[in-house]
Amino acid sequence: MTFTIRDSKYIGMRIKLRREKLGISQERLGEMVGVTYQQIQKYEKGINRVNVEILQKIAQSLDVSTNFFFDGEDEQKIKGILTFQEQELIRYFRSITDQEFRSCFLSLLKLASK
């Protein structure tokens, strides 16, 4: 897949949006990803294209899927509806890989809500 300059700017805008929402500085994100803060600035402005490996590291550092950088409209709509605790619950639930444990957790939630 080849990105245009417009795509690079959109991806950069999404990186900046998420980074600022989490209160992470460019310098800190650069440390997490293994690049300089100047490089993060260039990614955010769309000056430099983000390669797949770096984009995956950025996504992991910002606790989002790589899809966040491409189709963020739906996610933004959902985040506008959900409270922080609801978003956190979804994030933690998605991190549970054991299906049996997921089912038990859902059963516990159903009992607690009665």
N, C-alpha and C positions, 0 to 999 in steps of 0.2 A: 504494500500500500504506500503510495506517495502522497505526502501532505503538501498543500499549497501554503503560501505565506499566511493566508487568511486562517487556515487550519492551525498553524503554529501560534498565531495570535490568540485564537480561541482556546487552545490547550493551555497556553501561558496564562490567560485570564482565569481559567478554571483552577490552575495551580495556585495562583495568588489568592483567589477567593477562598479556597479551602485552607490554605496556610494561615491567612489572616483570621479566619473563623476560629481556628484552633489556637491562635495567639503564638504562633511559631515564627521566629525571625527568619529572614533569608539566610543569615549566617548559620543558624541552628539547622535549618533544612539542608543546607549545603553539607554540613558535617554529617548529618544522618545519611545522606545520599552518597557522599564521597566526592563532592565537587565544591568549588569556591562559591561564596555568596554572589560574586560577580556573574558566575555562570547561571545561578538561579535567577538573577535579575534579567539576564539575556533570554532565558527560557520564558519568564513571565511577560516580557515585552514582545515575544515572538521574533526576536532578532535571530536567535539560534534555534534550530529544530531539536526536539528531545528525541533521542533514540529510544528504542523499545526497552532496552535494559535499564536505562536511567528512569524512564517513565514508570516501570514496574517498581523501582526503588522508591520513587516519589510517592506513588500510590500507597505502597506499604507504609511509608513514613507518615503519610497523612490519613491513614486508616480508611481508605476508599478502594474500590475496584478500579482497574484501568478504564472501565466503561464510563466512570464519572467524568473523565476528561473529554469524552466524545458526545455523550447524550445526557447531559446534566439537567435538561429541562424537567424531565419527569422526577428526578431525584429532588430537585429544588422545590417542586410543587409538594412532594410528599413531606419534605422537611419543614415546609411552611405550615403543614397541618399537624404534624406530630410534635409533642413536647420533647424536651431534651431527654427525659427519662424513658419515654417511649422509643426514641431513636436508639438510646443506649441499650434498652432491652432487646431490640431487634439485632443490633450489632453483636451483642454477646450471644444471643441465641444462634445466630448464623455461624459463630465461631465454634459451636459444639458440633463435633464431627461424628460422635457416636449416636446412631439413630435411636437406639434403645433408651439412652439417656435423654435425648430430645423428647421422646414420647413420655417418659416419666416426668420430665420437667413441665410439659404441657398439662399433664394430669394434675400435677401439684398446683399449677396456676388456676385451673378450672375449679379445684376444691377451694382454693383461697378466695376466689371471686364470689363464692356463694354466700 
